[in-house]
Amino acid sequence: MKLYTVAHQGKTLVCLEGAGGTLIPLPYETMNQLLRDDPDHRAQVLAQGASAPGELSLDQVRVLAPIPEPMQDVICLGMNYQKHKAEAEQFDAQAFTRDRGNAVYFSKRATHCPGPGDPIPGHFDIVDSLDYETELAVVLGKDAWQVAEEDAFDYVLGYTIVNDVSARNLQTGHKQWYMGKGLDGFTPMGPCIVTKDEFAQPPAQAIRTWINGELRQDAVTDELIFGIAYVIHELSQGMTLKAGTIIATGTPAGVGMGFDPPKFLNPGDLVRCEIEGIGILENRVE
């Protein structure tokens, strides 16, 4: 099941994709409202929607980020694919070398997420090394507190794509990554949330990135050093993960800083992020 946030005739709609790619509007004003809904009631709403006739088609609407304004910052994992860890350490050993006994967590500011086709602001007045990171993002559908690892997927509603856009000069210039990861427009998301029942748990989907048609990243989403169930379990031991929490699980090798010389983004570059079974998130740098 695919869930979209779309703009149509001056209104924002939350929709379910039905047969033939038609869209069925749901009785929620925002995706956040759907995510905060009682899980049993939400399941009933989605089941009723799935059996309803479609009212719109994707070519009649503008697809927005599925969660345009997250309820809180995105929780991210750093260097959670082994080959990406190696390329990051090669780029800047002092900034990126970490003891791999523990996961690297950081928070990403996301007051508004660009959707498919929206521009990525480069902030080139303060950024000289703009980079891309295609990531599988987990969206929680109910509050998680002290969750056992074997129960973790009970709390997952579904998955989407996040591009963890990064300013490497700001990221490495500060001991914390918050500024280098959290500038306005640095969290493109989309095109939809796909519910967990569409995938194995954990998902093992192809994850790829193209820059101006050049394939840069090519991996599978089950290659994580710290898996989804472990992450939900570990974080929830000491903090409540609210319904609507977004967890970006890390990016594979092939980011711009991993090349010699680095291949950072420039104005006009087209970034195409794809995860098998979810879709394509494409944005141009401005």
C-alpha positions in Angstrom: 0.0 0.0 0.0 1.4 3.4 -1.0 0.4 6.6 0.9 0.9 10.0 -0.7 0.6 13.6 0.2 -0.4 15.6 -2.8 -1.5 19.1 -3.8 -4.7 19.4 -5.9 -6.7 22.5 -6.8 -5.2 24.5 -3.9 -5.8 21.7 -1.3 -3.4 19.3 0.3 -4.7 15.7 0.3 -3.6 12.5 2.0 -4.2 9.7 -0.5 -3.9 5.9 -0.9 -2.9 4.5 -4.2 -5.5 2.2 -5.6 -5.8 0.0 -8.6 -4.3 1.3 -11.8 -2.4 4.1 -10.0 -5.5 6.0 -9.0 -5.5 8.0 -5.8 -8.2 7.6 -3.1 -8.3 10.6 -0.7 -8.3 9.6 3.0 -10.1 11.5 5.8 -6.9 13.0 7.2 -5.8 16.6 6.8 -2.1 15.7 7.0 0.1 12.6 7.0 1.0 13.5 10.6 -2.6 13.1 11.5 -2.7 9.7 9.9 0.4 8.7 11.8 -1.0 9.8 15.1 -4.3 8.0 14.7 -5.1 5.0 16.8 -3.5 2.1 14.9 -6.7 0.0 14.9 -8.8 2.9 13.6 -6.2 3.7 11.0 -6.2 0.1 9.8 -9.9 0.3 9.3 -9.6 3.6 7.4 -7.0 2.2 5.1 -8.9 -1.0 4.5 -12.0 1.0 3.6 -10.0 3.2 1.3 -8.4 0.3 -0.4 -11.8 -0.9 -1.5 -13.0 2.5 -2.7 -12.9 3.7 -6.3 -10.1 6.0 -7.2 -10.9 9.7 -7.7 -7.7 11.1 -9.0 -4.6 10.1 -11.0 -1.0 10.9 -10.2 -0.8 13.1 -13.4 -3.6 15.3 -12.0 -1.8 16.2 -8.8 1.5 17.5 -7.6 3.2 14.9 -5.4 4.6 16.4 -2.2 6.9 14.9 0.4 4.8 12.3 2.2 5.5 14.1 5.5 6.2 17.7 4.4 6.6 18.9 8.0 7.8 16.2 10.3 6.7 16.5 13.9 10.3 16.4 15.1 13.8 16.2 13.7 14.7 13.1 11.7 16.8 10.5 13.6 19.7 9.5 11.5 22.4 6.8 11.5 25.9 7.7 10.4 28.3 5.4 8.6 25.9 2.4 8.8 27.1 0.7 5.6 30.6 -0.8 5.9 31.9 0.5 2.5 30.5 4.0 3.2 32.3 4.0 6.6 35.5 3.3 4.8 35.1 6.1 2.2 34.1 8.6 4.9 37.2 7.8 7.0 39.4 8.1 3.8 37.9 11.6 3.2 38.5 12.9 6.7 39.8 10.4 9.3 39.7 12.8 12.2 36.0 13.7 11.5 34.7 10.3 10.6 36.7 7.6 12.4 34.4 6.0 15.0 34.5 3.0 17.3 32.1 0.6 15.6 31.1 -1.0 18.9 28.2 1.5 19.0 25.8 3.0 16.4 26.4 6.6 15.4 23.1 8.6 15.9 22.5 12.2 15.0 19.6 14.5 14.6 18.7 16.2 11.3 16.7 19.4 11.3 13.7 19.1 9.0 11.3 21.9 9.3 10.1 21.4 5.7 11.0 18.5 3.4 11.2 19.1 -0.4 9.2 16.6 -2.4 9.8 15.1 -5.8 10.7 17.7 -8.3 11.4 20.4 -5.7 14.8 22.1 -5.8 17.6 21.4 -3.3 18.9 24.7 -2.0 22.7 24.6 -2.2 23.4 27.4 0.3 26.5 28.0 -1.7 27.2 31.2 0.2 28.3 29.0 3.1 28.7 25.6 1.5 31.6 24.5 -0.7 31.1 20.7 -0.7 27.5 19.8 -1.2 26.8 16.1 -1.1 24.0 13.6 -1.5 23.0 10.4 0.5 20.1 8.2 -0.5 18.7 6.4 2.5 15.9 4.1 3.4 13.8 5.9 6.0 11.6 4.0 8.6 8.3 5.6 9.6 6.9 4.5 12.9 3.1 4.1 13.3 2.8 3.9 17.0 4.7 5.0 20.1 7.7 2.8 20.9 9.0 2.5 24.5 11.4 -0.3 25.7 10.7 -2.4 22.6 12.2 -5.9 22.4 14.3 -6.4 19.2 12.0 -9.2 18.1 9.0 -6.9 18.4 10.4 -3.9 16.6 8.7 -4.2 13.3 5.3 -4.1 15.1 5.9 -0.4 15.5 6.8 0.3 11.8 4.1 1.7 9.6 6.2 1.8 6.5 9.2 3.1 4.5 10.1 6.1 2.3 13.2 7.6 0.7 15.2 10.4 2.3 18.1 12.2 0.7 20.4 13.2 3.6 21.8 16.2 1.8 25.1 17.2 3.5 27.4 20.2 3.6 30.7 18.4 4.2 32.7 21.6 5.1 30.2 22.4 7.8 29.9 18.8 8.9 33.6 18.3 9.3 34.2 21.8 10.6 32.1 21.2 13.7 32.4 18.4 16.2 28.7 17.8 15.9 27.0 17.2 12.5 23.8 19.1 13.2 24.6 22.2 11.1 26.2 20.4 8.2 23.1 18.1 7.9 20.3 20.4 8.9 20.2 23.4 6.6 16.9 24.4 5.1 15.8 22.0 2.3 18.4 19.4 3.2 15.8 16.6 3.7 14.2 15.8 0.4 11.7 12.9 0.9 9.4 10.8 -1.2 7.7 9.9 -3.3 5.4 8.1 -0.9 5.3 5.9 2.2 5.0 2.2 1.4 3.5 0.1 4.2 5.7 -2.6 5.7 3.5 -5.4 4.4 4.9 -4.9 1.0 8.4 -6.0 2.0 10.3 -8.6 3.9 11.3 -7.5 7.4 13.9 -6.1 7.2 13.6 -4.9 3.6 16.2 -6.1 1.1 15.7 -3.6 -1.7 18.0 -2.2 -4.3 19.1 1.3 -3.3 20.7 3.5 -6.0 21.6 7.1 -6.8 22.3 8.8 -10.1 23.8 12.3 -10.6 23.1 13.7 -14.0 22.6 10.2 -15.2 25.8 8.7 -13.7 25.2 5.8 -11.3 27.0 6.6 -8.1 25.4 4.5 -5.4 24.3 0.9 -5.8 23.6 -1.4 -2.9 20.9 -3.3 -1.0 19.1 -2.0 2.1 19.7 -5.1 4.2 23.5 -4.4 4.3 23.2 -2.2 7.3 25.8 -2.6 10.1 23.1 -1.9 12.7 19.7 -3.2 11.5 16.3 -1.6 11.8 15.1 -3.8 14.7 18.3 -3.3 16.7 18.0 0.5 16.2 14.4 0.7 17.4 15.2 -1.5 20.3 18.3 0.4 21.4 16.8 3.9 21.0 13.5 3.0 22.8 15.3 1.7 25.9 15.7 5.3 27.1 13.5 7.5 24.9 10.0 7.3 23.6 9.9 7.1 19.9 6.6 8.8 19.1 4.3 7.7 16.2 5.5 9.6 13.2 9.2 9.3 14.1 11.4 9.1 11.0 14.6 7.1 11.2 17.0 7.5 8.3 19.0 4.3 8.3 22.3 5.4 6.6 23.6 5.6 3.1 25.8 3.2 1.1 29.1 3.9 -0.5 29.3 6.2 -3.5 28.7 9.6 -2.1 30.5 12.6 -3.5 33.2 12.7 -0.9 34.1 9.1 -1.5 35.6 9.8 -5.0 39.2 11.0 -5.6 38.9 13.8 -6.4 35.5 14.3 -4.7 32.5 14.7 -6.9 30.4 17.3 -5.0 27.1 18.7 -6.3 26.9 22.0 -8.3 24.0 24.2 -9.2 21.9 22.5 -11.9 22.9 19.0 -11.0 20.0 16.4 -11.1 20.0 14.0 -8.1 17.9 10.8 -8.7 17.4 8.6 -5.6 15.7 5.2 -6.0 14.7 2.4 -3.7 13.2 -0.7 -5.3 9.5 -1.0 -4.4 9.2 2.6 -3.1 10.0 4.7 -6.2 12.1 7.6 -7.4 12.9 10.9 -5.6 14.4 13.3 -8.1 15.5 16.9 -7.3 17.7 19.5 -9.0 20.3 21.6 -7.1 19.8 25.3 -7.2 
